Amino acid sequence: MRDVSALTIARGRHDHLCNVILGLAGQTRPPRELVIGVMQPDPYADLPETPFPVRQIIVQRDDGELPLAAARNAVANAAKAEVLAFVDVDCIPHPDLIRDVATACGPGQGLVMGEVAYLPAGATETGLDFTRFDQIGVRHSDRQAPPPEGLRPCPDYRCFWSLNFAMHRDDWARTGGFDEGYYGYGGEDTDFGRDLDARGIDIWWMKGAKVYHQYHDHCMPPIHHVASVLRNADHFASRWGHRTMGHWLHGFHLMGLIDNAPEGLTILRDPDEADFALCRQTGDMPYANTRRVIDHLERAVGTEAGRRASAERSAAAFTAIAAE
């Protein structure tokens, strides 16, 4: 069976990272190694012991922005195994994850996306109980259910989500990696999926290779990252002729945070506490959901005709080719 390098990237979230490592240490088939892309000045200390080596690679930007694309490239390019298994720092791997991706990811297979279940707040306070996780974890409403077994093609590159995926290193080499023109938050996943589509590299949904997403405070749409979302949306347009993250941009627009001026996307104001209260994930939510916020905002527009006109104006503004 093929060997697997487990890969993650992190800044802060020490407790989450420890749970990822504990999950990897309890695999039915352990990885060859874990490579951590550390997006902070100092490596992590006091990590759990493992039956495999753990390597940390510092990946930072001088401006302090999150180098998500560069960090994923760094850990992939440093990996030594045949199969690369990317698991986000807030995702605890099921005990069979490494075995599952080792079986699924042969040369030429393409990219495989495993299952994700979202855990409520407090789920890990008593340790890693995977039977309990299966009982209380839920699938994101915007994410497709896995196939009944094996693999199912994913024909829409926009469904690619980097929090849990794997591919053979030969296929990784064909991708050219994530575009490091994206930094901060947003856009690099959709760009990577679009690039796979352009290169004829298949994307698959998989039954198994499961992870459990750990609860943490979050906002959707990500109003704490407005500036980087706008910048990355325009970077996507420079590559592909149209912007991405339209649902987030639409939400920002409905809140009065941004506009599409003749010179391009502009920030009108900073989000205030009312915006955060609307968008913030609370303890009773297993995940943050942009659709919930947009539905609330569109209802507030008033009449059905007004809601429709608002949506049409926003769609026209935010899916158009970016201004030169």
C-alpha positions in Angstrom: 0.0 0.0 0.0 1.2 3.5 -0.8 2.7 5.6 2.0 1.1 8.9 3.0 2.4 12.2 4.2 -0.1 14.1 6.5 0.0 17.8 5.9 -1.5 20.7 7.8 -1.0 24.5 8.1 -1.6 26.5 11.3 -1.3 29.8 13.0 -2.3 29.8 16.7 -4.9 27.1 17.6 -2.5 25.0 19.6 -5.2 22.9 21.1 -6.8 22.2 17.7 -3.4 21.2 16.4 -2.8 18.8 19.3 -6.2 17.1 18.5 -5.1 16.7 14.8 -1.9 15.1 15.9 -3.7 12.8 18.4 -6.0 11.7 15.6 -3.1 10.9 13.4 -1.3 9.1 16.2 -4.3 6.8 16.5 -4.6 5.8 12.9 -5.2 2.2 11.9 -2.4 2.8 9.4 -0.1 5.7 10.5 1.3 8.3 8.1 4.9 8.3 7.2 5.2 11.8 8.6 3.3 14.9 9.5 4.5 18.2 8.0 3.2 21.4 9.6 3.3 24.7 7.7 3.7 27.2 10.6 2.3 30.6 9.7 3.8 32.4 12.8 7.3 33.3 13.9 8.0 30.4 16.3 7.4 26.7 15.9 4.9 24.9 18.1 6.0 23.5 21.4 4.5 20.9 23.7 2.9 18.8 21.0 1.8 15.2 21.6 4.2 12.4 21.0 3.8 10.4 17.8 5.0 7.1 16.3 6.0 9.1 13.1 8.3 12.1 12.6 6.8 15.6 12.8 8.4 18.4 10.9 7.6 22.1 11.2 8.3 24.6 8.3 8.0 28.3 9.0 6.0 30.2 6.3 5.4 33.9 6.9 4.7 37.1 5.1 6.4 40.4 6.2 3.0 42.1 6.2 1.5 39.6 8.6 -1.2 38.4 6.2 -2.0 34.7 6.2 0.1 32.9 3.5 -2.4 30.0 3.1 -1.5 29.2 -0.5 2.3 29.4 0.1 2.0 27.3 3.3 0.1 24.5 1.5 2.7 24.6 -1.3 5.6 24.4 1.2 4.3 21.4 3.1 3.4 19.5 -0.1 6.8 20.2 -1.7 8.6 19.1 1.5 6.6 15.8 1.8 8.4 12.5 1.3 5.5 10.1 0.7 3.7 9.0 -2.4 0.3 10.4 -1.3 -0.3 13.9 0.1 -3.2 14.1 2.7 -4.1 17.7 3.5 -6.0 18.2 6.7 -6.8 21.6 8.1 -5.7 22.4 11.7 -9.3 22.4 12.9 -10.1 19.0 11.5 -9.6 15.8 13.5 -8.9 12.8 11.2 -11.0 9.6 11.6 -8.8 6.6 12.5 -9.1 5.2 9.0 -8.3 8.4 7.1 -4.7 7.6 6.2 -5.7 4.1 5.1 -8.5 5.4 3.0 -6.5 7.9 1.1 -3.6 5.5 0.6 -6.1 3.2 -1.2 -7.9 5.9 -3.2 -5.0 8.1 -4.4 -3.0 6.4 -7.2 -1.1 8.2 -10.0 -3.5 9.8 -12.4 -6.5 9.5 -10.1 -6.7 13.2 -9.5 -7.9 15.0 -6.3 -10.0 13.2 -3.7 -12.2 15.0 -1.2 -13.1 13.1 2.0 -16.0 13.5 4.3 -16.4 16.3 6.8 -18.6 16.3 9.9 -19.0 19.5 12.0 -18.8 19.2 15.7 -20.7 21.5 18.2 -18.9 23.5 20.9 -17.4 21.4 23.7 -17.3 18.1 21.7 -13.6 17.5 22.4 -13.6 18.4 26.1 -13.6 14.8 27.1 -11.1 13.6 24.5 -11.4 12.0 21.1 -14.5 9.8 21.1 -15.2 9.0 17.4 -18.3 7.0 18.1 -19.7 10.1 19.8 -18.4 12.4 17.0 -20.4 10.3 14.5 -23.5 10.8 16.6 -23.2 14.5 17.0 -21.3 15.6 13.9 -23.3 17.1 11.0 -22.7 17.7 7.3 -22.5 21.3 6.1 -25.7 22.2 4.3 -23.7 23.6 1.4 -21.6 20.5 0.9 -22.7 17.5 -1.0 -23.2 14.2 0.7 -20.6 11.5 0.0 -21.4 8.7 -2.4 -22.8 5.5 -0.9 -19.4 3.9 -1.4 -16.2 4.5 -3.3 -15.7 7.6 -5.4 -18.1 9.9 -7.3 -17.0 12.5 -9.8 -17.3 16.1 -8.8 -18.0 18.0 -12.1 -18.0 21.5 -10.5 -14.6 22.8 -9.6 -16.2 25.4 -7.3 -17.0 22.6 -4.9 -13.3 22.1 -4.1 -12.7 22.8 -0.4 -9.1 22.4 0.9 -10.0 21.5 4.5 -9.8 17.7 3.7 -8.3 16.4 0.4 -5.6 14.1 -0.9 -3.8 13.3 -4.1 -0.9 11.4 -5.4 2.3 13.4 -5.5 2.5 12.8 -9.3 -0.8 14.6 -9.7 0.2 17.3 -7.3 3.2 18.0 -9.6 0.9 18.4 -12.5 -1.1 21.1 -10.7 1.7 23.6 -10.2 0.4 24.1 -6.7 -1.7 26.9 -5.2 -1.3 30.3 -6.7 0.7 32.4 -4.2 -0.8 35.6 -5.6 -3.6 34.8 -3.1 -2.8 35.8 0.5 -4.9 36.7 3.5 -8.3 35.0 3.4 -10.3 33.7 0.4 -10.1 32.6 -3.2 -7.2 30.3 -3.4 -9.3 27.1 -3.1 -11.6 28.1 -6.0 -8.6 29.1 -8.1 -6.9 25.8 -7.4 -10.1 23.9 -8.4 -10.4 26.0 -11.6 -6.8 25.3 -12.5 -7.4 21.5 -12.0 -10.4 21.8 -14.3 -8.3 23.7 -16.9 -5.6 21.0 -16.7 -8.0 18.1 -17.0 -7.3 16.8 -13.5 -10.3 15.1 -12.0 -11.9 15.9 -8.7 -13.8 13.2 -6.7 -16.1 13.0 -3.7 -15.1 10.0 -1.5 -16.9 7.8 1.0 -14.6 7.7 4.0 -11.4 9.6 4.6 -13.4 11.5 7.2 -12.5 14.4 9.4 -14.4 16.1 12.2 -14.3 19.9 12.2 -13.7 21.4 15.6 -15.8 24.3 16.7 -14.2 27.7 16.8 -15.5 31.3 16.6 -16.0 32.3 13.0 -18.0 34.7 10.9 -19.8 34.0 7.6 -19.6 35.9 5.4 -16.1 36.6 6.6 -16.5 40.3 7.5 -13.3 40.0 9.5 -11.4 39.6 6.2 -13.2 42.1 3.9 -10.0 43.6 2.5 -8.3 40.4 1.6 -11.5 38.9 0.1 -11.8 41.9 -2.2 -8.2 41.8 -3.2 -8.3 38.1 -3.9 -11.5 38.3 -5.8 -9.8 40.8 -8.2 -6.8 38.6 -8.4 -9.0 35.7 -9.5 -10.5 38.0 -12.1 -7.1 38.9 -13.4 -6.5 35.2 -14.1 -9.9 33.9 -15.2 -11.9 37.0 -16.4 -14.4 37.1 -13.6 -14.5 37.4 -9.9 -15.1 34.6 -7.4 -16.6 34.6 -3.9 -19.7 36.3 -5.3 -21.9 35.1 -2.4 -19.6 36.8 0.1 -19.4 40.0 -1.9 -23.1 40.0 -2.2 -23.4 39.7 1.6 -20.9 42.5 2.1 -22.8 44.7 -0.3 -26.1 44.1 1.4 -24.5 45.1 4.7 -23.3 48.3 3.1 -19.6 47.4 3.7 -18.5 47.5 0.0 -19.5 48.9 -3.4 -18.4 48.3 -7.0 -17.1 51.7 -8.0 -15.9 52.5 -11.6 -12.3 51.8 -10.3 -13.3 48.5 -8.9 -14.4 47.1 -5.6 -14.1 49.6 -2.7 -14.6 49.4 1.0 -17.2 51.8 2.3 -16.9 51.2 6.0 -15.5 48.8 8.6 -17.9 46.2 10.0 -19.5 47.2 13.4 -20.7 45.1 16.3 -24.2 44.7 14.7 -22.6 43.2 11.6 -20.5 40.8 13.8 -23.6 39.8 15.8 -25.4 38.9 12.6 -22.5 36.9 11.0 -20.9 35.3 14.0 -21.2 31.6 14.6 -22.6 30.9 18.0 -22.2 27.9 20.3 -25.5 26.3 19.1 -24.3 26.4 15.4 -22.0 23.6 14.3 -20.9 25.8 11.4 -21.2 29.4 10.2 -23.4 29.8 7.1 -23.4 32.7 4.6 -26.8 31.7 3.2 -28.5 32.2 6.6 -27.1 35.8 6.7 -28.0 36.6 3.1 -31.5 35.4 3.5 -31.9 37.6 6.6 -30.5 40.6 4.8 -32.6 40.1 1.7 -35.8 39.8 3.8 -34.9 43.2 5.4 -34.8 44.9 2.0 -38.6 45.0 2.0 -40.9 44.0 -0.8 -40.4 41.0 -3.0 -39.7 43.3 -6.0 -37.1 45.2 -3.9 -35.4 41.9 -2.9 -35.3 40.8 -6.5 -33.9 44.1 -7.7 -31.2 44.1 -5.0 -30.1 40.6 -5.9 -30.0 41.4 -9.6 -27.9 44.5 -9.0 -25.5 42.7 -6.8 -25.2 39.7 -9.2 -24.4 42.1 -12.1 -21.9 44.0 -10.0 -20.0 41.1 -8.5 -19.9 38.5 -11.3 -18.8 40.9 -14.0 -15.2 41.1 -15.3 -13.2 43.2 -13.0 -12.4 46.8 -14.0 -9.1 47.4 -15.6 
